C-alpha cells in the first residue's frame, strides 16, 4: 500500500485508509510514555515516529527534534534565517536556530489533547506572525513569533473541505481548498472565530483544487483534476475580478468572465505543486509519476521532464511487487537564481533543476523509514537504510533548502553551494527523431574532485515510447577515476506509435547520495 499511497494524494484520511488501524481512536491499546508517541498504538510507533536519529551526507544535514513523534510538516524561514515548522502530532509551532542549532517548541493551549492534523501550508508575515493551515479542524492558525501566542480562525467548510497550501500576498492571504474545490481569500488583519472570507469556486465541478501560483501580473494559476482522470489548468484574473466587484453593486460576478482554462496533457494526472518563474513559465509537479511539466502561456505548450529512477534503497522491493518505481514529485518552488526546486516523495530526494542549463541535481536524504516501503525480507526484521522519510514540505532560504521528515521526526537542510562531485557534457542538447527510428548519442562523465568516485551508475531516463539503450560493456556500478573522464555511447529510439512532440530525456550519473544529470530535447516529427 505504501507504493500506491492514494496516488500521492497524501491527506490524513488517506493514511487511515491505506493503513488500517492507524486512527488511534479505533485502537485502545495505547502506550503511556508521556510523549506525542502515545497518540499511536505501540505497534505503529516505529512507522509514524521513526528513529529520530539525525544523519548527514556531503550535501544534506539533518537535525533531530527533541520531542519524540511530532510529525513535522509545513516549514518556512523568517527574515533572520530562523526555521519555523508545524508539528502535526502536537499542534505546536517550533523554531530551529540554524546558528546555535537549537529547537524551541511553543505550547498551543488551544489545541485539543491528542489532536492530530495535517498542516500543509505555512507563510511568514512582515509583522512577525506565522499563518498556517489545519485540515482536521478546518482552521487557519496565526502564531505571533513576538508574543508567542496562537489565534485560531475558523475556515469556511461546506461539506468536505481541506485547507491546504497558504500564501501571504500583500494585504490578503490565499488558501486552496483541496477537496472543497475553491480558492479562499482572507484579510490577515482579522482575528478570532468570526472571520470574513471570500471563496472563489473552481470552474470544474467535483474535482480537487490543488496548489496555486501567482505570476507577475498577480494572476492566480491553479489546477482542477479528478483522481487518475486528468484535469485542467486555470488562470484566474484576480485583479480584474476584485476591481469589477468593487465597481458594481454585486457581491459576486460570473467567474468564467475572469478565467482562462487550458486542458492538461493526458500524461499529467496529479499536478499538486505549482510555481511561476520570473520568465513567466509555469511549472507543475506530477505526484503519480516521475515527471514534472513546464507550461508556456505564450505558446500554450506543455513540456514534460523526467527525474532519475529512485534508488533501490528507497523502495526495497523485497517481495518483488514494485515493477516500475516512481519518484513522485510533490511540491515545487523556485529560488532567487531561477532554479526549480521540488521534493520527490518516494525517491527521498530534494531536487534542483536549472532551466537555463537544463540540468538536474537530486540530493538523496539519508534518513529512511522502512515501514513506508517494501523493506521486510519476510523474517519480521526490517532492512536498515531502506524506506522513505516522507519529505512533504520544504522552504528555500538563499542557497539552502530546509525540509521536514514527517515520519522520522527530523528537519534537514540541503546546501546547494557545495561543489558537485562530477559533471556531464553532452554531444548535443537536442535530437530529432521520427517514429520507428533511432539515433546514436554520446556524452561524457567527468569527476570534478581529486579523488576517484566509486559506486557510480548511469542515469538514463526516458518516456513511454522513447527508449535509451546503454552500451553492454558498462557495468551496473563502476569507478570514475579523477583524471579519466568516461565517454558513454547510447542509442535513443522512438517506437512506431510515438506521438509527435517535444520531450526531455535525462542523461547523467548517480552516486549513493546525489544524482547529476542533463536534459536532451527529443523532437519527434
N, C-alpha and C positions, 0 to 999 in steps of 0.2 A: 504494500500500500504506500510505502514511503516514496516509491518512484512515480506512481501516477499522481498522488498527492493533490487530488482535485484539480488536475491540470494547472497547478501552480497558483490557484486562487486560494491563498493562504489566509483563512479567517478562522476565528475561534471555533465557530460551529463546524468548520471543515476539519479541525483537529479531532473533534469528538467523533465525527462520522468516520474518519479514516482510521481512528484508533479506538475501538470500543472500550469503554470503561475509563476513558481519560477524565471525564467530568467527575470531580471529587464528590459532587453531590449525590452521585449514584453508587458510591463505594464507601461504606462506613469504616473500612479498615485503614484509618489514617494514623500517622505517626504523631509523636509529641516531642519534637526536637526543639520547639520554641523558635523556629526559623520559618521563612516562607515555604520551605520544602514541605511543610505539613499540609499545604494545600493539595498535595498529590499523595496517593497511596504509596506505600513504601516501594512496591514493586515497579512503580513508574517514575521514581525519583531520578534514577540514572538517565532515563530518557529525556526528562524535562529539565533537570537541574544540572546535568553534566558534571565534569570533574572539577571545574573552576581552576584548573592548573594552567597558568599562562605560559605560552610558548613563543618562540621567535624564530625568524629566518633572517637572511641577509637584508630583506626588504620590509618585513612585517614584524611589528612588536605588539604583543598582547599584554593586557593588564587584568588581573582577576578582581572582580567586585567583592568587597569584604563580606557583605551579606550573602548567604547562600540562596541560590534559586530565585533570583529577582526577575529573570526573563527580560533582559533589556531589549528595547526595540527602537523607537524613534530617537534620532540623535541630531544634534546641531551644535555649532560653536558660536561663541559670542565675539564681540569686537576685540577682546583681550586674549583670545585663543583658548579660553576655557571650554571644556567639552561638557555639554548637558545632554542627558538622555532620560527617557521614561522607563520605569520598571513595571512591566505589565502584570507581575505577580504580587506587587506590593502597593501599587497606586502611587508610588513616590516619584519625585524628580530627583535625580542625582547629578552631581557635578564632579568632573575629574580635572584636576590641575595638572597640565602636562609638564610643568616645570618641576613642581615638587613631587609629582606622580602620586598624588593622594586623592582619595574619594571623599565626598561629603554627600550623605543622603538626607533628604528633608522629609520629615514625617508629614503625612497628609491626614489630618484629623477628620476630614470629611469622607474618607474612604471607608467602605463597609468592611468589617472583619472577614478575612478570607476571600475578598473580592479579587477577580481576575478579569482583565480586559486587554484586547489588542489595541495598542496606541500607535497608529501607523504614521501620523503626521505631526510635525513639530516645527515651529519657527521662532526666531528671536526678534523681539521688537526693540526699536531705538530707546524706549523708556525703561529698558531692563526687565521686561516681562517675557515669559515664555508662554506661547499658546500651543495647545496640542489636543488631539482628538482622542475620543474614548468610545469604542464601538459597543461595549457591553451595556453601558448605561446611557447611550445616546446623548453624549455630552461633549461640549468644548470646554477645556480647562484653561485657566490662566494662573500661572505661578509667577509671583514677583520675586526676582532674584535680589531685590533690595530689602523688602520687608520679610521675605521668606514665608509668604502666605499664599494660600490657594483660594481661587474662586471657581465655582462650577456653574456653567451656563448650559441650560437645557437645549438640546438640539431638536429642531422640528422633525419629528418622526411620524410619518403616516404609513403604517404598515411596516415593512421590513426595511429599516434604514441602517446604514453603516457609514458614519462619517469617517473618511479615510485620510487622504493627504490634505495638508493645510499650508497655505502660504499667505504671508502678510504682504499686501500690495497697496502701498501708500496708506490711505485712510480707511482701508477695508481689509477684511480677511476673506479669503476664498477657500471653500472646502468642497471636495467632491463627495457626494453620497453614493457610494459604490452600488449598493443594492436598492437604494431609494430612487436611483436614476434621476439625479438632479445635481445642479451646481448651486451652492448656497453662498450668499454674500452677507456679511455682518459687519457692524461698526465695532471696532475693538475698544472704544471708549465706554462701552456698556459694561455692567457688572450685575451679578445676582441672577436669580432664576428667570425673571421676565426680560427677555431679550428680543429685539426686533430683528428678524431675518428676512432676506429676500431670496427666495428659491426659484431658480430657472429650470423648468422641466426639460429633460433631454428630448430631442426630436424623434427618437426611436423607442416605441413602446416595448415594455417587457425586457429591456436589455439592461446591462450594467453601465454605469458611468465611471470610467477609470480615471487615472491620473491626468492632470491638466498642465498646460504650459502657456506662458504669455510671450507674445512677440514684441517687437519694438514699438508697434502701434497700439499695444495693450489689448489686442485681440486674444481671446482665450481659446486655445486648441485642446480638444479632448476627444476621447474615443467612446463610442457606444458599441457594445458587442454582446453576442449571445454565446454561451459556452460551446466551443468547438463548432460554431456555425458562422464565425466571421462577424463583420460589422462595418461601421463607417467611422470616418474621421470628420470631426465637426469643428468649424471655425465660427466663433461667436463674437460679433462686434459689440462688445460691452459698452464702449463709449457711445456709440450710436444709439444703443437701446436705452441707456440711462438718460441721455440727453433728450430723447424723444419722449420718454415718460415724464421727465421734468417739465417739458413744454406742452404737455397735453393734460387733459382732465382725467385721463385713465390711469388706474393703478398698474395695469399690465397691458402690454401691447402684444400682438401676434409675434411669436418667437421666430417664425420662418422668415419674417422680413429682415432679420438681423443675423442670419446664419448662412453658411455655405457648407454643403455636405459632399464628401468625397468617399467613394467606395474603397474599402481596404482590399489589398491583394488577397487572393484565396489562400495564400501560404501564411498570411498573418492572422492568427486565430485569437490570440490572447494578449493584446497590447496593454500592458499595465503601465510601465513608466513612459513619460513623455517630457521632452525638453526642446526648446528652440534656441539655436546658437545665434551668435551675433550676425552671421551672414544670412539669417532668415530661414535656414534649413531646419525642419522639424525632424526629431529622432524619436523612435518608438522601440521599446523593448518587448519582445515576444516571449512570454513565460511558458508556452507549451512547445518550445523548440530550442535550438541552439542559435537563434538568429536575432538580429535587431535590424531596423529599417530606417532609411532616411526618406524624407518627402520634400520635394522641391515645390513650393507653392506657385512658382512662376511657370514651370513646365508641367506641374501636376503629375510628376513621375515619382514612383516609389523605387528604391534600390535596396535589395536585400544583402545584408552582410552576415557572415557566419563566425562563430567562435571556434577555438580549438576543442577537440573532444575532451570530456572530463578525464582526469587521471583515474586509473582503476581503483586507487585507494579511496576515492570519494563514493563509489557505488558498491565496491566489494564483489558483488556477483557470485557469492558462494553457492547459490542454488542454480545459477545459470539463467535466471529469469530476465536479466537485462540483456536484450538483444541489440538495442541501439541506444546507448546512453546519451543524454542531452544535458546541456548546461543550464538552461532556464534563466536567461537574463530577466531581471525583475524590475528594479527602478533604474532610471537613467538621468544623469545630470551633465552639466558642462562646467569646466573650470575657467579661470581667467586667461588661460592660454588658448582657449577654443577647442580643447580636447574633450572627448566624450568619456564619461565615467559611468560604469554600471556594475551591479553585483550579479554574479552568476550563482543562483541559489544552490543547484545540485552539483556544480563543479567546485564549490567552496572557494570561489575566486572574487577578487576585486579587480576590474579590468579597465584599462585606459586605452582609448582609440584616438589617434591623431588623424583627423580628416585631411589635413594638408599633406602629411607624409604617407597617408594610407597605411598606417602601422597599427598593430595591436599588441599591447603588453598585458598579460594576465598574471596577476600575483596570487599565488596559492596561499590560503590561510592555513596555518599549521594545526590548529585545534580541530578535532573531528569527533562527533558523537556517533558511535556505531549503531545506536538504536534507531537511526533515521536512514539506514542503508542496509544492504544485504551483506552484513558482516558476520553472521553467525554460521560457522562451518558445520554446525549440527551437533556439537558437543555441549552447547549451552554457554560456552565461553566466547565472548566477543573478541574479534581480532583487534589488536592495537593499530593505531594510525589508520583507521577505516571509518568512513562516515562523513557527515556534514555538520557544521555548527549552526546552520540556519541563519545565515547572514542576511537579515531582512531590511536593514537600512544602513545608510552611510551619509556622511556630510564632508564637503570639501573645504579645506582651510589652506589656501596657498598651494604648496606642493605636497601637502599631507592630506590623506583621505582617512577619516575616522569612521569606524563601523562598529556595530553591535553583533554579538553572537547570542541569539535568542535561547538556545538550549545548551550553551556552555558557560553562561554567566560571566562572560568576558566582554570587554571592549578592546579594540585594536586599532592600529594605525599603519597605513602604508606610506612610506616615504618615497615619492616618485623622483626625488632629486638624486637618489643613489644611482651611480652609473650602472648600466646594464652589462651583463657578462658576455654578450655576443651580439652580433648584428647580422642582418640579412640583406644581401644585394641581389636584386632581380635582373634578369636578362632584359626584361621589358616590363612595363607596368600594365600592358593590355595585350589581348589577343583577340582574333576574330575567328569564329567557327560557324560551320553550317551543320544542321542535324545529320548525325551519322558519321561525322568526320572527326579527326583528332589532329593534334599538333604537339611537337616536342618542345620542351621548355626547360631552361636551365636557371638555377640560382645558386648562390654561394653562401655558406655559413662560416663566419669568421669569429674567433674569440677576441674579445676586447680586453681580456685580463692577461696577466703574466703567468697564469697557471693553466695547466691543462684542465679541461672540463670533462667530467665522467658522467655516464648515465644520460647522454644526450639522445633524444628521439625526435623523429620528424613530426612536424605539424603539416598535414595535408588534408584540408577540409574543403569540401565542395558542396554541390547541391544535388537534388534528387536525380536529375537527368544529366549531370556532369560527373565525370569520373576522373580521378587522378591516379595514374599508375606509377608507382615508385620503382627505382631500379632494384633488381633482385639481389645485387651484391651489398645492399645497405642493410646491416643488421637492425633488429628492433631497438637495441640500445648500443651506442658507440661512444668512443672517446674523441673529443675535439682538441687537437693539440694547439697550444697557444701561438705557435709560429707556422701553422699549416692550415690555411683556410680549406674548407671541404666543399668542392663543387657537387651539386646534386642535379642529375638529369631526370626529368619526369615527362610523362605524356598526359596531356589533358584531352579528353574525348567527350563528345556530346552524343547522347543517344538519338535514335531515329525519331523519337517522339518529343525531342527537346523543343520547348516553347521559345520562340524568338524574343529577345530582350537583352537587358544588361544585368550581369551577375558578378558577384565578388567571390573569388575563391581565395583561400588563406594558405600561405606557404611560410614555414618557419621551423623553429626548433623548440623543444620542451626540455626543461630540467625539472628536478623534483619540486622546486619552489617557484618557478617562473617559466612562462612561455612567451617567446618573442617572435612575431610574425609580421608579414606584409601582405597586402591585398593585391591581387591581379584582377583587372577588369576583363571579364569574358563577355564579348558581344556575340550573341547567336543571331545570325541573319536568316 
